[in-house]
Amino acid sequence: MGLQLLWSFGLACLDVYALRRKRDLQNPVLVSLFVVGDWVTAMLSLAAACSSAGVIVLYARDLDFCRVQTRLPCNQFEISIILAFITWVLVAMSSHVMFWILASF
Protein backbone atom coordinates (compact mmCIF):
# COMPACT_ATOMS: atom_id res chain seq x y z
CA MET A 1 0.00 0.00 0.00
CA GLY A 2 3.03 2.25 0.23
CA LEU A 3 3.24 2.39 -3.56
CA GLN A 4 -0.43 3.34 -3.68
CA LEU A 5 0.23 6.16 -1.23
CA LEU A 6 3.16 7.48 -3.29
CA TRP A 7 1.21 7.19 -6.55
CA SER A 8 -1.82 9.02 -5.15
CA PHE A 9 0.33 11.72 -3.55
CA GLY A 10 2.19 12.23 -6.82
CA LEU A 11 -1.05 12.60 -8.75
CA ALA A 12 -2.39 15.02 -6.16
CA CYS A 13 0.76 17.15 -6.46
CA LEU A 14 0.47 17.08 -10.24
CA ASP A 15 -3.17 18.17 -10.01
CA VAL A 16 -2.30 21.06 -7.70
CA TYR A 17 0.52 22.10 -10.03
CA ALA A 18 -1.79 21.97 -13.05
CA LEU A 19 -4.47 23.98 -11.28
CA ARG A 20 -2.02 26.66 -10.15
CA ARG A 21 -0.41 26.98 -13.59
CA LYS A 22 -3.79 26.60 -15.37
CA ARG A 23 -2.40 23.75 -17.49
CA ASP A 24 -4.45 21.09 -19.21
CA LEU A 25 -3.67 17.46 -18.36
CA GLN A 26 -5.76 16.07 -21.23
CA ASN A 27 -2.71 14.88 -23.15
CA PRO A 28 -3.18 11.31 -24.53
CA VAL A 29 0.36 10.28 -23.58
CA LEU A 30 -0.05 11.61 -20.05
CA VAL A 31 -3.47 10.00 -19.63
CA SER A 32 -2.13 6.66 -20.87
CA LEU A 33 0.62 6.92 -18.23
CA PHE A 34 -2.08 7.52 -15.61
CA VAL A 35 -4.05 4.51 -16.85
CA VAL A 36 -1.04 2.21 -16.65
CA GLY A 37 -0.11 3.51 -13.21
CA ASP A 38 -3.66 3.09 -11.92
CA TRP A 39 -3.91 -0.46 -13.26
CA VAL A 40 -0.56 -1.42 -11.74
CA THR A 41 -1.47 -0.02 -8.33
CA ALA A 42 -4.90 -1.66 -8.51
CA MET A 43 -3.41 -5.08 -9.23
CA LEU A 44 -0.81 -4.67 -6.47
CA SER A 45 -3.52 -3.61 -4.02
CA LEU A 46 -5.58 -6.67 -4.92
CA ALA A 47 -2.56 -8.92 -4.47
CA ALA A 48 -1.81 -7.40 -1.06
CA ALA A 49 -5.41 -7.74 0.12
CA CYS A 50 -5.68 -11.34 -1.08
CA SER A 51 -2.40 -12.40 0.49
CA SER A 52 -3.34 -10.75 3.78
CA ALA A 53 -6.69 -12.51 3.73
CA GLY A 54 -4.94 -15.82 3.10
CA VAL A 55 -2.66 -15.30 6.08
CA ILE A 56 -5.51 -14.44 8.44
CA VAL A 57 -7.51 -17.47 7.25
CA LEU A 58 -4.48 -19.62 7.95
CA TYR A 59 -4.05 -18.17 11.44
CA ALA A 60 -7.70 -17.92 12.47
CA ARG A 61 -9.28 -21.01 10.96
CA ASP A 62 -6.64 -23.53 10.00
CA LEU A 63 -4.16 -23.22 12.86
CA ASP A 64 -6.55 -21.84 15.54
CA PHE A 65 -3.72 -19.46 16.33
CA CYS A 66 -6.12 -16.68 17.37
CA ARG A 67 -7.72 -18.86 20.06
CA VAL A 68 -4.40 -20.05 21.45
CA GLN A 69 -2.72 -16.64 21.41
CA THR A 70 -5.38 -14.43 22.99
CA ARG A 71 -3.18 -11.35 22.95
CA LEU A 72 -3.36 -11.13 19.14
CA PRO A 73 -6.02 -8.71 17.85
CA CYS A 74 -7.37 -11.01 15.13
CA ASN A 75 -10.60 -9.02 14.81
CA GLN A 76 -8.58 -5.93 13.98
CA PHE A 77 -6.65 -7.90 11.37
CA GLU A 78 -9.94 -8.93 9.73
CA ILE A 79 -11.21 -5.35 9.77
CA SER A 80 -7.99 -4.11 8.15
CA ILE A 81 -8.34 -6.74 5.42
CA ILE A 82 -11.93 -5.66 4.77
CA LEU A 83 -10.72 -2.08 4.48
CA ALA A 84 -7.97 -3.21 2.08
CA PHE A 85 -10.59 -4.81 -0.18
CA ILE A 86 -12.73 -1.67 -0.02
CA THR A 87 -9.67 0.35 -1.00
CA TRP A 88 -9.04 -1.99 -3.90
CA VAL A 89 -12.63 -1.56 -5.13
CA LEU A 90 -12.23 2.22 -5.09
CA VAL A 91 -8.87 2.08 -6.87
CA ALA A 92 -10.33 -0.31 -9.45
CA MET A 93 -13.19 2.10 -10.11
CA SER A 94 -10.72 4.95 -10.51
CA SER A 95 -8.61 2.99 -12.97
CA HIS A 96 -11.73 1.99 -14.91
CA VAL A 97 -12.76 5.64 -15.20
CA MET A 98 -9.26 6.58 -16.34
CA PHE A 99 -9.44 3.85 -18.99
CA TRP A 100 -12.68 5.31 -20.35
CA ILE A 101 -11.19 8.80 -20.34
CA LEU A 102 -8.32 7.45 -22.42
CA ALA A 103 -10.78 5.73 -24.76
CA SER A 104 -12.63 9.01 -25.30
CA PHE A 105 -9.64 10.61 -27.07
C-alpha distances in whole Angstrom, upper triangle without the diagonal:
4,5,5,6,9,10,11,12,14,15,16,18,20,21,23,24,26,27,29,30,31,30,29,26,27,28,27,26,23,22,22,20,17,18,17,14,13,14,12,8,10,11,8,6,10,10,8,9,13,13,12,15,17,17,18,20,22,22,23,25,26,27,28,26,25,29,30,27,28,26,22,21,20,20,17,15,17,16,12,12,14,12,9,12,13,10,10,14,13,11,14,17,16,16,19,21,20,22,25,25,25,28,30,31
4,5,5,6,9,10,11,12,14,15,16,18,20,21,22,24,26,27,29,30,28,28,25,27,27,27,25,23,22,22,19,17,19,17,14,14,15,13,10,12,14,10,10,13,13,11,13,16,16,15,18,20,19,20,23,24,24,26,28,29,29,30,28,27,31,32,29,29,27,24,23,22,23,20,18,20,19,15,15,18,15,12,15,16,13,13,17,16,14,17,19,18,18,21,22,21,23,26,26,26,29,31,31
4,5,5,6,8,10,10,12,14,15,16,18,20,21,22,24,26,27,28,26,26,22,24,24,24,22,19,19,19,16,14,15,14,10,11,12,10,7,10,11,9,9,13,13,11,14,17,16,16,19,21,21,22,25,26,26,28,30,31,31,32,30,30,34,34,32,33,31,27,26,25,26,23,21,22,21,17,17,19,17,14,16,17,13,13,16,16,13,15,18,16,15,19,20,18,20,23,23,23,26,28,28
4,5,5,6,8,10,11,12,14,15,16,18,20,21,22,24,26,26,25,24,21,22,23,22,21,18,18,18,15,13,14,13,10,9,11,9,6,8,11,8,8,11,12,11,13,16,16,16,19,21,21,22,25,26,27,28,30,31,32,32,31,30,33,35,32,32,31,27,25,25,24,22,20,21,19,16,16,17,14,12,13,14,10,10,13,12,9,12,14,12,12,16,17,16,18,21,21,21,24,25,26
4,6,5,6,8,10,10,12,14,15,16,18,20,21,22,24,25,24,24,21,23,24,24,23,20,19,20,17,15,16,16,12,12,14,13,10,12,14,12,11,15,16,14,15,18,19,18,21,23,23,23,26,28,28,29,31,32,33,33,31,30,34,35,32,32,30,27,25,25,25,21,20,21,20,16,17,18,15,13,15,15,11,13,15,14,11,15,17,14,15,19,19,18,20,23,22,23,26,27,28
4,6,5,6,9,10,10,12,14,15,16,18,20,21,22,24,22,22,19,22,22,22,21,18,18,18,15,13,16,15,11,12,15,13,10,13,15,13,13,17,17,16,18,21,21,21,23,25,25,26,29,30,30,32,34,35,35,36,34,33,37,38,35,35,33,30,28,28,28,25,23,25,23,20,20,22,19,16,19,19,15,15,18,16,14,17,19,16,16,20,20,18,20,23,22,22,26,27,27
4,5,5,6,9,10,11,12,14,15,16,18,20,21,22,20,20,16,19,19,19,17,14,14,15,12,10,12,11,8,8,11,10,8,11,13,12,12,16,17,16,18,21,21,21,24,26,26,27,30,31,32,33,35,36,36,37,35,35,38,39,37,37,35,32,30,30,29,26,25,25,24,21,21,22,19,16,18,18,14,14,16,14,11,14,16,13,12,16,17,14,17,20,19,19,22,23,23
4,5,5,6,9,10,10,12,14,15,16,18,20,20,19,19,16,18,19,20,19,15,15,16,13,11,13,13,10,9,13,12,10,12,15,14,13,16,18,17,18,21,22,22,24,26,27,27,30,32,32,33,35,36,37,37,36,34,38,39,37,37,35,32,29,29,28,25,24,25,23,20,20,20,17,15,17,16,12,13,15,12,10,13,14,11,12,16,15,14,17,19,18,19,22,23,23
4,5,5,6,9,10,11,12,14,15,17,18,19,19,19,16,19,20,21,20,17,17,18,15,13,16,16,13,13,16,16,13,15,18,17,16,19,21,19,21,24,25,24,26,29,29,29,32,34,34,35,37,38,39,39,37,36,39,41,38,38,35,32,30,30,30,26,26,27,25,21,22,23,19,18,20,19,15,17,19,16,14,17,18,15,16,19,19,17,20,22,21,21,25,25,26
4,5,5,6,9,10,11,12,14,15,16,18,16,17,14,17,17,19,17,13,14,16,13,11,14,14,11,12,15,15,13,16,18,17,17,21,22,21,22,26,26,26,28,31,31,32,34,36,36,37,39,40,41,42,40,39,42,43,41,41,38,35,33,33,33,30,29,29,28,24,25,26,22,21,22,21,18,18,20,18,15,18,19,15,15,19,18,16,19,21,19,19,23,24,24
4,5,5,6,9,10,10,12,14,15,16,14,14,11,14,15,16,15,11,11,14,11,9,12,13,10,10,14,14,13,15,18,17,17,20,22,21,23,26,27,27,29,31,32,32,35,36,37,38,40,41,42,42,41,40,43,45,42,42,40,37,34,34,33,30,29,30,28,25,25,25,22,20,22,20,17,17,19,16,13,16,16,12,13,16,15,13,16,18,16,16,20,21,20
4,5,5,6,9,10,11,12,14,15,14,15,13,15,17,19,18,14,14,17,15,12,15,17,14,13,17,17,15,17,20,20,19,22,24,23,24,27,28,28,30,32,33,33,36,37,38,38,40,42,43,43,41,40,43,45,42,42,39,36,34,34,33,30,29,30,27,25,25,25,22,21,22,21,17,18,20,16,14,18,17,14,15,18,17,15,18,20,18,19,22,23,23
4,5,5,6,9,10,11,12,14,13,14,13,16,17,19,18,15,16,18,16,14,17,18,15,16,19,19,17,20,23,22,21,25,26,25,26,30,31,30,32,35,35,35,38,40,40,41,43,45,45,45,43,42,46,47,44,44,41,38,36,36,36,32,32,33,30,27,28,28,25,24,26,24,21,22,23,20,18,21,21,17,18,21,20,18,21,23,20,21,24,25,24
4,5,5,6,9,10,10,12,10,11,9,13,13,16,15,11,12,15,13,11,15,16,14,15,18,19,17,20,23,22,22,25,27,26,28,30,32,31,33,36,36,37,40,41,42,43,45,46,47,47,45,44,48,49,46,46,44,41,39,39,38,35,34,34,32,29,30,30,27,25,27,25,22,22,23,20,18,20,20,16,17,20,18,16,19,20,18,18,22,22,21
4,5,5,6,9,10,10,9,10,8,12,14,16,16,12,13,16,14,12,15,17,15,15,19,20,18,20,23,23,23,25,28,27,28,31,32,32,34,36,37,38,40,42,42,43,45,46,47,48,46,44,48,50,47,46,44,41,39,39,38,34,34,34,32,29,30,29,26,25,26,24,21,22,22,19,17,20,19,15,16,19,17,15,18,19,16,17,21,20,20
4,5,5,6,9,10,10,12,11,15,17,19,19,16,16,20,18,16,19,21,19,19,22,23,21,23,26,26,25,28,30,29,30,33,34,34,36,39,39,39,42,44,44,44,47,48,49,49,47,45,49,50,48,47,45,42,39,40,38,35,35,36,33,30,31,31,27,27,28,26,23,24,25,21,20,23,22,18,20,22,20,18,22,23,20,21,24,24,23
4,5,5,6,8,8,10,10,14,15,18,18,15,16,19,17,16,19,21,19,20,23,24,22,24,27,27,27,30,32,31,32,35,36,36,38,41,41,41,44,46,46,47,49,50,51,51,49,48,51,53,50,50,47,44,42,42,41,38,38,38,36,33,34,34,30,29,31,29,26,27,28,24,22,25,24,21,21,24,22,19,23,24,21,21,25,24,23
4,6,5,6,5,7,7,11,12,16,16,13,14,17,16,15,18,20,19,19,23,23,22,24,27,27,27,30,32,32,33,36,37,37,39,41,42,42,45,47,47,48,50,51,52,53,51,49,53,54,52,51,49,46,44,44,43,39,39,39,37,34,35,34,31,30,31,29,26,27,27,24,22,24,23,19,20,22,20,17,21,21,18,18,22,21,20
4,6,5,7,8,10,13,15,18,19,16,16,20,19,17,20,23,21,21,25,26,24,26,29,29,29,31,34,33,34,37,38,38,40,42,43,43,46,48,48,48,50,52,53,53,51,50,53,55,52,51,49,46,44,44,43,39,39,39,37,34,35,35,31,31,31,29,26,27,28,24,23,25,24,20,21,23,21,19,22,22,19,20,24,22,21
4,6,8,11,12,16,18,21,21,18,19,23,21,20,23,25,23,24,27,28,27,29,32,32,31,34,36,35,36,39,40,40,42,45,45,45,48,50,50,50,53,54,55,55,53,52,55,56,54,53,50,48,45,46,44,41,41,42,39,36,37,37,33,33,34,32,29,30,31,27,26,28,27,23,25,27,24,22,26,26,23,24,27,26,25
4,5,9,11,14,16,19,19,17,18,22,21,20,23,25,23,24,28,28,28,29,32,32,32,35,37,37,38,41,42,42,44,46,47,47,50,52,52,52,55,56,57,57,55,54,57,59,56,55,53,50,48,48,47,44,43,44,41,39,40,39,36,35,36,34,31,32,32,29,27,29,28,25,25,27,25,22,25,26,22,23,26,25,23
4,7,10,12,14,18,19,16,17,21,20,19,22,25,23,24,27,28,28,29,32,33,32,35,37,37,38,41,42,42,44,46,47,47,50,52,52,53,55,56,57,58,56,54,58,59,57,56,54,51,49,49,47,44,44,44,41,39,40,39,36,35,36,33,30,31,31,28,26,28,27,23,24,26,23,21,24,24,20,21,24,22,21
4,6,9,11,14,15,13,14,17,17,16,19,22,21,21,25,26,25,27,30,31,31,33,35,35,36,39,40,41,42,45,46,46,48,50,51,52,53,55,56,56,55,54,57,59,56,56,54,51,48,48,47,44,43,43,41,38,39,38,35,34,34,33,30,30,30,27,25,27,25,22,22,24,21,19,21,21,18,18,21,20,18
4,6,8,11,13,10,11,15,15,14,17,19,19,19,22,24,24,25,28,29,29,31,33,34,35,37,39,39,41,43,44,45,47,49,50,50,52,53,55,55,54,53,56,58,55,55,53,50,48,47,46,43,42,42,40,37,37,37,34,33,33,31,28,28,28,25,23,24,23,19,20,21,18,16,18,18,14,15,18,16,14
4,6,9,10,7,8,11,11,10,13,16,15,16,19,20,20,22,24,25,25,28,30,30,31,34,35,36,37,40,41,42,43,45,46,47,49,50,51,52,51,49,53,55,52,52,50,47,45,44,43,40,39,39,37,34,34,34,31,29,30,28,25,25,25,22,20,21,20,16,16,18,15,12,15,15,12,12,15,14,13
4,6,9,7,7,10,12,11,12,15,16,16,18,21,21,22,24,26,26,28,30,31,32,34,36,37,38,40,42,43,44,46,47,48,49,50,52,53,52,51,54,56,54,54,52,49,46,45,44,42,40,40,38,36,35,34,32,30,30,29,26,25,25,22,20,21,19,16,16,17,14,11,13,13,9,9,12,11,9
4,6,5,6,9,10,11,12,14,15,16,18,20,21,22,24,26,27,28,30,31,33,34,36,37,39,40,42,43,45,46,48,49,50,51,52,53,52,51,55,57,55,55,53,50,47,46,46,43,42,41,40,37,36,36,33,31,31,30,27,26,26,24,22,22,21,18,17,18,16,13,14,14,11,9,12,12,9
4,5,5,6,9,10,10,12,14,15,16,18,20,21,22,24,25,27,28,30,31,33,34,36,37,39,41,42,43,45,47,47,48,49,51,52,51,50,54,56,54,54,53,49,47,46,45,43,41,40,39,36,35,35,33,31,30,29,27,25,25,23,21,20,20,17,15,16,15,11,11,12,9,7,9,10,7
4,6,5,6,9,10,11,12,14,15,17,18,20,21,23,24,26,27,29,30,32,33,35,36,38,39,41,42,44,45,46,48,48,50,51,50,49,53,54,53,53,51,48,46,45,44,42,40,40,39,36,35,35,33,30,30,29,27,25,25,24,21,21,21,18,16,17,16,13,13,14,12,9,12,13,11
4,5,5,6,9,10,11,12,14,15,17,18,20,21,22,24,26,27,28,30,32,33,35,36,38,39,41,42,44,45,46,47,48,49,48,47,51,52,50,51,49,45,43,42,42,39,38,38,36,33,32,32,30,28,28,27,24,23,24,21,19,19,19,16,14,16,15,11,12,14,11,10,13,14,12
4,5,5,6,9,10,10,12,14,15,16,18,20,21,22,24,26,27,28,30,31,33,34,36,37,39,40,42,43,44,45,46,48,46,46,49,51,49,49,48,44,42,41,40,38,36,36,34,31,31,30,28,26,25,25,22,21,21,19,16,16,16,13,11,12,11,7,9,10,8,6,10,11,10
4,5,5,6,9,10,11,12,14,15,17,18,20,21,23,24,26,27,29,30,32,33,35,36,37,39,41,42,43,43,45,46,45,45,49,50,48,49,47,44,42,40,40,38,36,35,34,32,30,30,28,26,25,25,22,20,21,19,16,16,16,14,11,12,12,8,8,11,9,6,10,12,11
4,5,5,6,9,10,11,12,14,16,17,18,20,21,22,24,26,27,29,30,32,33,35,36,38,39,40,42,42,44,45,44,43,47,48,46,47,45,42,40,39,38,36,34,34,33,30,29,29,27,24,24,24,21,19,20,19,16,16,17,14,11,14,14,10,11,14,12,10,13,15,14
4,6,5,6,9,10,10,12,14,15,16,18,20,21,22,24,26,27,28,30,31,33,34,36,37,38,40,41,42,43,42,41,45,46,44,45,43,39,37,36,36,33,31,31,30,27,26,26,24,22,22,21,18,17,17,16,12,13,14,10,8,11,11,7,9,12,10,9,13,14,14
4,5,5,6,9,10,10,12,14,15,16,18,20,21,22,24,26,27,28,30,32,33,35,36,37,38,39,41,42,41,40,44,45,44,44,43,39,37,36,35,33,31,30,29,27,25,25,23,21,20,20,17,15,16,15,11,11,12,9,6,8,9,6,6,9,9,8,10,13,13
4,5,5,6,9,10,11,12,14,15,17,18,20,21,23,24,26,27,29,30,32,33,35,36,37,37,39,41,40,39,43,44,43,43,42,38,37,35,35,33,30,30,29,27,25,25,24,21,20,21,18,16,17,16,13,12,14,12,8,11,12,9,9,13,13,11,13,16,16
4,5,5,6,8,10,11,12,14,15,16,18,20,21,22,24,26,27,29,30,32,33,34,36,36,38,39,38,37,41,42,40,41,39,36,34,33,32,30,28,28,27,24,23,23,21,18,19,19,16,14,16,15,11,12,14,11,9,12,13,10,11,15,14,13,16,18,18
4,5,5,6,9,10,10,12,14,15,16,18,20,21,22,24,26,27,28,30,32,32,34,35,36,37,36,35,39,41,39,39,38,34,32,31,30,28,26,26,24,22,20,21,19,16,16,16,13,11,12,11,7,8,10,7,5,9,10,8,9,13,13,12,15,17,18
4,6,5,6,9,10,11,12,14,15,16,18,20,21,22,24,26,27,29,30,31,32,33,35,36,35,35,38,40,38,39,38,34,32,30,30,28,26,25,25,22,20,20,19,16,15,16,14,11,12,12,8,7,10,9,6,8,11,9,9,13,14,13,15,18,19
4,5,5,6,9,10,11,12,14,15,17,18,20,21,23,25,26,27,29,30,31,32,33,35,34,33,37,38,37,37,36,32,31,29,29,27,25,25,24,21,20,20,19,16,16,17,14,12,14,14,10,10,13,12,9,12,15,13,13,16,17,16,18,21,21
4,5,5,6,9,10,10,12,14,15,16,18,20,21,22,24,26,27,28,30,30,32,33,31,31,35,36,34,35,33,30,28,27,26,24,22,22,21,18,17,18,16,13,13,14,11,9,12,11,8,9,12,11,9,12,14,13,14,17,18,17,20,22,23
4,5,5,6,9,10,11,12,14,15,16,18,20,21,22,24,26,27,28,29,30,31,31,30,33,35,34,34,33,29,27,26,25,23,21,20,20,17,15,16,14,11,11,12,9,6,8,9,6,6,9,9,7,10,13,12,13,16,17,17,19,21,23
4,5,5,6,9,10,11,12,14,15,16,18,20,21,23,24,26,26,27,29,30,29,29,33,34,33,34,33,29,27,25,25,24,21,20,21,18,16,16,16,12,12,14,12,8,11,12,9,8,12,12,10,12,15,15,15,18,19,19,20,23,25
4,5,5,6,9,10,11,12,14,15,17,18,20,21,23,24,25,26,27,28,27,27,31,32,30,31,30,27,25,23,24,22,19,19,19,16,14,16,15,11,12,14,12,9,12,13,11,11,15,14,13,15,18,17,17,21,22,21,23,26,27
4,5,5,6,9,10,11,12,14,15,17,18,20,21,22,24,25,26,27,26,25,29,30,29,29,28,24,23,21,21,19,16,16,16,13,11,12,11,8,8,10,8,6,9,11,8,9,13,13,12,15,17,17,18,21,22,22,24,26,28
4,5,5,6,8,10,10,12,14,15,16,18,20,21,22,23,24,25,25,24,28,30,28,29,28,25,23,21,20,19,16,15,16,14,11,12,12,8,7,10,9,6,9,11,10,9,13,14,13,15,18,18,18,21,23,23,24,27,28
4,6,5,6,8,10,11,12,14,15,17,18,20,21,21,23,24,23,23,27,28,27,28,28,24,23,20,21,20,16,16,17,15,12,14,14,10,10,13,12,10,12,15,13,13,16,17,16,18,21,21,21,24,25,25,26,29,31
4,6,5,6,9,10,11,12,14,15,17,18,20,20,21,23,21,21,25,26,24,25,24,21,19,17,18,17,13,14,14,12,9,12,12,8,9,12,11,9,13,15,13,14,17,18,17,19,22,22,23,26,27,27,29,31,33
4,6,5,6,9,10,11,12,14,15,16,18,19,20,21,20,19,23,25,23,24,23,19,18,15,16,14,11,11,12,9,6,8,9,6,6,10,9,8,11,13,13,13,16,17,17,19,22,22,23,25,27,27,29,31,33
4,5,5,6,9,10,11,12,14,15,16,17,18,20,19,19,23,24,23,24,24,20,19,16,17,16,13,12,14,12,8,10,12,9,8,12,12,10,13,16,15,15,18,19,19,20,23,24,24,26,28,29,30,32,34
4,5,5,6,9,10,11,12,14,15,15,17,18,17,18,21,22,21,23,22,19,18,16,17,16,13,12,15,13,10,12,14,11,11,15,15,13,16,18,17,18,21,22,21,23,26,26,26,29,31,31,32,35,37
4,5,5,6,9,10,11,12,14,15,15,16,15,15,19,20,19,20,19,15,14,12,13,12,9,9,11,9,7,10,11,9,10,14,14,13,16,18,18,18,21,22,22,24,27,27,28,30,32,32,34,36,38
4,5,5,6,9,10,10,11,13,14,15,15,14,18,19,19,19,20,16,15,12,12,12,9,8,10,10,6,9,11,10,9,13,14,13,15,18,18,18,21,23,23,24,27,28,28,31,32,33,34,37,39
4,6,5,6,9,10,10,10,12,14,14,14,17,19,18,20,20,17,16,13,15,15,12,11,14,13,10,12,15,13,13,16,17,16,18,21,21,21,24,25,25,26,29,30,30,32,35,35,36,39,40
4,5,5,6,9,10,10,11,12,11,12,15,16,15,17,17,14,14,11,13,14,10,10,14,13,10,13,16,14,15,18,19,18,20,23,23,23,26,27,27,29,32,32,32,35,37,37,38,41,43
4,5,5,6,8,9,10,10,10,9,13,14,13,15,15,11,11,8,10,11,7,7,11,11,9,11,14,13,14,17,18,18,20,22,23,23,26,28,28,29,32,33,33,36,37,38,39,42,44
4,5,5,5,7,9,9,10,10,13,15,15,16,17,14,14,10,12,13,10,9,13,13,11,13,16,15,15,18,20,19,21,24,24,24,27,29,29,30,33,34,34,36,38,39,40,42,44
4,6,6,5,6,8,8,10,13,14,14,16,17,14,15,12,14,16,12,12,16,16,14,16,19,18,18,21,22,22,24,27,27,27,30,31,31,32,35,36,36,39,41,41,42,45,47
4,6,6,5,6,5,6,9,10,10,12,13,10,12,9,12,13,11,11,15,15,14,16,19,18,19,22,23,23,25,27,28,28,31,33,33,34,37,38,38,40,42,43,44,46,48
4,6,6,5,6,5,8,10,10,11,13,10,11,7,10,12,10,10,13,14,13,15,18,18,18,21,23,23,25,27,28,28,31,33,33,34,37,38,38,41,42,43,44,47,49
4,6,5,8,8,9,12,13,14,17,14,14,11,13,15,13,12,16,17,15,17,20,20,20,23,24,24,25,28,29,29,32,34,34,35,38,39,39,41,43,44,45,47,49
4,6,8,10,11,12,14,16,18,16,17,14,16,18,16,15,19,20,17,19,23,22,22,25,26,26,27,30,31,31,33,35,35,36,39,40,40,42,45,45,46,48,50
4,5,8,9,9,11,13,16,14,15,13,16,18,16,16,19,20,19,21,24,23,23,27,28,27,29,32,32,33,35,37,37,38,41,42,42,45,47,47,48,51,53
4,5,6,7,9,11,13,12,13,11,13,16,15,15,18,19,18,20,23,23,24,26,28,28,30,32,33,33,36,38,38,39,42,43,43,45,47,48,49,52,54
4,5,5,6,9,10,9,11,9,13,15,13,14,17,18,17,20,22,22,23,26,27,27,29,32,32,33,35,37,37,39,41,42,43,45,47,47,49,51,53
4,6,5,6,8,6,8,6,9,12,11,12,15,16,16,18,20,20,22,24,25,26,28,30,31,32,34,36,36,38,40,41,42,44,46,47,48,50,52
4,6,6,9,9,11,9,12,14,14,14,17,19,19,21,23,24,25,27,29,29,31,33,34,35,37,39,40,41,43,44,45,47,49,50,51,53,56
4,6,9,9,12,11,14,17,16,17,20,21,21,23,26,26,27,29,31,31,33,36,36,37,40,41,42,43,46,46,47,50,51,52,53,56,58
4,6,6,9,10,13,14,14,16,18,19,20,22,24,24,26,28,29,30,32,34,34,36,38,39,40,42,44,45,46,48,50,50,52,54,56
4,5,8,9,11,13,13,15,17,18,19,21,23,24,26,27,29,30,32,33,34,36,38,39,40,42,44,45,46,48,50,50,52,54,56
4,6,9,11,12,13,15,17,17,19,21,22,23,25,27,27,29,31,32,33,35,37,38,39,41,43,44,45,47,48,49,51,53,55
4,6,9,9,9,12,14,14,15,18,19,19,22,23,24,25,28,29,30,31,34,35,35,37,39,40,41,44,45,46,48,50,51
4,6,5,7,9,10,11,13,15,16,17,19,20,21,23,25,26,27,29,31,32,33,35,37,38,39,41,42,43,45,47,49
4,5,5,6,9,10,11,13,14,15,17,19,20,21,23,25,26,27,29,30,31,33,35,36,37,39,41,42,43,45,47
4,5,5,6,9,10,11,12,14,16,17,18,20,21,23,24,26,27,29,30,32,33,35,36,38,39,41,42,44,46
4,5,5,6,9,10,10,12,14,15,16,18,20,21,22,24,26,27,28,30,32,33,34,36,37,39,41,42,44
4,5,5,6,9,10,10,13,14,15,17,19,20,21,22,25,26,27,29,30,31,33,35,36,37,39,41,43
4,5,5,6,9,10,11,12,14,15,17,19,20,21,23,25,26,27,29,30,31,33,35,36,37,39,42
4,5,5,6,9,10,11,12,14,15,17,18,20,21,23,24,26,27,29,30,32,33,35,36,38,40
4,5,5,6,9,10,10,12,14,15,16,18,20,21,22,24,26,27,28,30,31,33,34,36,38
4,5,5,6,9,10,10,13,14,15,16,19,20,21,22,24,26,27,29,30,31,33,35,37
4,5,5,6,9,10,11,13,14,15,17,19,20,21,23,25,26,27,29,30,32,33,36
4,5,5,6,9,10,11,12,14,15,17,18,20,21,23,24,26,27,29,30,32,34
4,5,5,6,9,10,10,12,14,15,16,18,20,21,22,24,26,27,28,30,32
4,5,5,6,9,10,10,12,14,15,16,18,20,21,23,24,25,27,29,31
4,5,5,6,9,10,11,13,14,15,17,19,20,21,23,25,26,27,30
4,5,5,6,9,10,11,12,14,15,17,18,20,21,23,24,26,28
4,5,5,6,9,10,10,12,14,15,16,18,20,21,22,24,26
4,6,5,6,9,10,10,12,14,15,17,18,20,21,23,25
4,5,5,6,9,10,11,12,14,16,17,19,20,21,24
4,5,5,6,9,10,10,12,14,15,16,18,20,22
4,5,5,6,9,10,10,12,14,15,16,19,21
4,5,5,6,9,10,11,12,14,15,17,19
4,5,5,6,9,10,11,12,14,15,18
4,5,5,6,9,10,10,12,14,16
4,5,5,6,9,10,11,13,15
4,5,5,6,9,10,11,13
4,5,5,6,9,10,11
4,5,5,6,9,11
4,5,5,6,9
4,5,5,7
4,5,6
4,6
4
